[in-house]
Amino acid sequence: MIIIDSISNYNIFSYLNKLWQSKSLLWVFAKRNIKGKVAQTRLGIFTVLLQAIFLTIVFGLLVSHFITFPITYPYILFAVTGMMGWYIFSYVAVFSGTSVIQNHLLASKVYFPRIILPFSYGISVILDFLGWLLILTLLLIYYKIIPSINFLAIFIFLIIDIISGLAIGLWILLLSLRKRDVALFAPLITGIGMFFTPIFYPVKIFPAFLTDFIYLNPLAGVVEGFRWAIFNTNFDLRYIWGFSIIVLIFLFGIFLFVKKDGNMADNL
């Protein structure tokens, strides 16, 4: 039995306890997100792979014919690891940021910790990650490249990637409760960050005074972390600054969400 107490909704520890009690809902919504993606087409689960394949062909193969960078492994692998990190972030940020608005009928009439809605996309995106990882593995086999011993660290950077998406998504969600237009511009808001992330170009092409700002970008750290884990490239510890900032933004976003959840139904 769940007792709805409007006062306890403002207590973060009480809220987290209710979230734990409702943890099965997290998996239910995550499964629904996955089914909603793969059930809309005849290709089903292969749509996840097709997204990765299409982006790999367009950005990996075509761009490599026009631009060359001083890297020690094929450029397509460089681009795929970058796109993998960015796709995960943008998927979680956009869909978690619009999750409550998209489910406003459910969120306004049925009681449950509503933070489950954005968090469910942090779970369902793992399927997309596995699709990207499969494509990357096939490319590694094709180019006869054996990943470095750091490979298992890729899952640590995946967690940071998902947290980064949820951090931005929670803020988009909270702002969209006041101004619905924010949710409409969520893809644009997250897309701007692509130009400040070394997805298609190495960090070292920038002047020294600009690289100091890139270290504050958590996605830059995630992308470079993926490359370090797979290709044993250099990883600058200054990226930890970006990771620290995004974790603080994430925690503060959770705190504000808990404060707003008690009367969120009135704003939907």
SEKEVEX-798618 format. One record per residue (C-alpha): x, y, z; residue in three letters. Coordinates in steps of 0.001 Angstrom, whole numbers, padded with zeros to 6 digits, always signed. Layout:
N
XYZALA...
This chain:
268
+000000+000000+000000MET+001331+003460-000971ILE+000337+006427+001138ILE+000296+009716-000755ILE+001525+012492+001501ASP+002042+015878-000113SER+004411+016991+002653ILE+006713+014007+002342SER+006996+014626-001387ASN+009245+017551-000516TYR+011559+015330+001555ASN+014199+013912-000750ILE+014879+010876+001449PHE+011181+010009+001610SER+010955+010511-002139TYR+013933+008234-002815LEU+012330+005616-000589ASN+009147+005799-002688LYS+011295+005607-005802LEU+012903+002416-004511TRP+009492+000940-003723GLN+008418+001733-007294SER+011614+000457-008927LYS+009709-002162-010904SER+007977+000693-012754LEU+011377+001855-013982LEU+011820-001402-015885TRP+008223-001295-017122VAL+008689+002153-018660PHE+012120+001222-020024ALA+010624-001818-021768LYS+007816+000363-023098ARG+010384+002792-024545ASN+012174-000058-026286ILE+008965-001596-027629LYS+007820+001806-028843GLY+011014+002152-030853LYS+011276-001305-032396VAL+007563-002087-032826ALA+006838+000860-035109GLN+008634-000660-038101THR+008741-004054-039743ARG+012481-004242-039169LEU+011961-004265-035417GLY+015171-004521-033430ILE+017254-003990-036581PHE+016210-000329-036639THR+018709+000251-033823VAL+021506-001207-035968LEU+020390+000693-039064LEU+020727+004023-037249GLN+024297+003201-036312ALA+025110+001871-039793ILE+023616+004901-041562PHE+025482+007427-039413LEU+028686+005420-039789THR+028430+005476-043576ILE+027481+009149-043852VAL+029874+010647-041346PHE+032556+007997-041110GLY+033166+006976-044712LEU+032247+010168-046566LEU+033976+012646-044273VAL+037168+010577-044270SER+037463+011132-048044HIS+037570+014903-047654PHE+039275+015515-044319ILE+042314+013889-042774THR+043500+014232-039212PHE+046738+013095-037572PRO+045412+010000-035795ILE+047046+006591-035462THR+044042+004448-036437TYR+041382+004576-039209PRO+039288+007732-039112TYR+036018+005807-039365ILE+036759+004239-035970LEU+037518+007687-034602PHE+034170+008983-035881ALA+032127+005991-034748VAL+033339+006224-031148THR+032513+009939-031183GLY+029055+009409-032668MET+028337+006604-030230MET+029018+008858-027255GLY+027035+011749-028690TRP+024037+009643-029780TYR+023611+008173-026305ILE+023763+011615-024707PHE+021383+013288-027159SER+018863+010428-027024TYR+018689+010516-023220VAL+018686+014330-023013ALA+015920+014882-025575VAL+013588+012049-024601PHE+014017+012411-020848SER+013526+016161-021233GLY+010155+015651-022919THR+009106+012519-021015SER+006670+014126-018577VAL+005059+016335-021230ILE+004643+013364-023569GLN+003040+011360-020759ASN+001095+014212-019196HIS-002191+012283-019033LEU-000570+009458-017097LEU+001590+011739-014947ALA-001342+013940-013950SER-003818+011179-013077LYS-001765+008283-011670VAL+000502+008639-008665TYR+004097+007426-008898PHE+007489+009113-008519PRO+007504+010958-011841ARG+011286+011009-012039ILE+010896+007406-013219ILE+009800+008743-016621LEU+013098+010492-017504PRO+015184+007827-015762PHE+013584+005096-017878SER+015325+006497-020960TYR+018657+006114-019206GLY+017907+002383-019069ILE+016394+001909-022521SER+019326+003634-024268VAL+021526+000658-023336ILE+019990-001217-026272LEU+021201+001536-028611ASP+024637+001367-027007PHE+024825-002366-027696LEU+023915-001695-031335GLY+026719+000852-031674TRP+029108-001496-029872LEU+028288-004277-032335LEU+029049-002023-035307ILE+032272-000898-033653LEU+033270-004512-032965THR+032726-005478-036611LEU+034890-002551-037717LEU+037620-003553-035277LEU+037564-007069-036719ILE+037685-005680-040271TYR+040705-003496-039504TYR+042283-006259-037378LYS+042575-004023-034337ILE+042629-005570-030879ILE+041199-003261-028183PRO+043488-002227-025383SER+043369-003688-021890ILE+041363-000620-020862ASN+038301-001842-022781PHE+036137-002601-019744LEU+036413+001062-018718ALA+034073+001847-021615ILE+031143+000994-019338PHE+032282+003583-016787ILE+032205+006252-019482PHE+028805+004923-020613LEU+027437+005646-017118ILE+028886+009169-017247ILE+027361+009584-020706ASP+023903+008593-019449ILE+024225+010817-016368ILE+025148+013732-018632SER+022046+013149-020747GLY+019825+012879-017692LEU+021355+016014-016161ALA+020481+018111-019214ILE+017183+016293-019690GLY+016018+017029-016146LEU+016676+020731-016635TRP+014870+020751-019990ILE+011974+018994-018281LEU+011815+021441-015375LEU+012023+024467-017672LEU+009389+023028-020025SER+006902+022921-017157LEU+007067+026728-017174ARG+007560+027250-020900LYS+006381+024434-023158ARG+008487+025827-026001ASP+011622+024616-024235VAL+010629+021007-024907ALA+010138+021770-028609LEU+013644+023188-028861PHE+015247+020360-026870ALA+016916+018763-029954PRO+018340+022152-030964LEU+019574+022864-027442ILE+021441+019563-027249THR+022574+019711-030898GLY+024508+022914-030348ILE+026806+021056-027994GLY+027933+018796-030851MET+030089+021600-032247PHE+031967+021836-028938PHE+032599+018102-028681THR+035487+016313-030475PRO+033266+013898-032371ILE+034689+014354-035862PHE+037954+016095-035015TYR+040707+015610-032432PRO+041076+018059-029562VAL+044667+018878-030472LYS+043657+020832-033593ILE+042397+023634-031328PHE+044560+026407-029926PRO+045649+025910-026327ALA+043333+028615-024952PHE+040264+026855-026424LEU+041158+023380-025193THR+040855+024624-021614ASP+037133+025158-022245PHE+036728+021756-023926ILE+037944+020071-020748TYR+034838+021446-019036LEU+032612+019638-021555ASN+031698+016244-020029PRO+030834+014833-023455LEU+034354+015609-024659ALA+035639+013561-021729GLY+033232+010724-022512VAL+034209+010583-026186VAL+037922+010734-025414GLU+037336+008157-022677GLY+035790+005762-025189PHE+038828+006191-027441ARG+041216+005673-024554TRP+039360+002507-023507ALA+039402+001026-027009ILE+042545+002373-028685PHE+044699+003190-025631ASN+045060+006823-026707THR+046020+009580-024293ASN+043364+010674-021806PHE+043814+014020-020116ASP+042805+013930-016448LEU+041534+017491-016766ARG+038328+016031-018210TYR+037471+015117-014613ILE+036490+018777-014156TRP+033739+018334-016727GLY+032603+015100-015108PHE+032431+016766-011695SER+030380+019675-013026ILE+027819+017468-014779ILE+027386+015264-011687VAL+026641+018367-009619LEU+024147+019559-012254ILE+022567+016096-012218PHE+022217+015983-008419LEU+020848+019523-008276PHE+018377+018638-011024GLY+017156+015668-008979ILE+016789+017886-005920PHE+014680+020435-007809LEU+012624+017708-009472PHE+011754+016247-006066VAL+010684+019708-004902LYS+008486+020171-007965LYS+007028+016662-008098ASP+004518+017366-005337GLY+002581+019902-007449ASN+003781+018897-010902MET+000347+017598-011874ALA-001022+021134-011581ASP+001381+022322-014300ASN+000622+019572-016821LEU
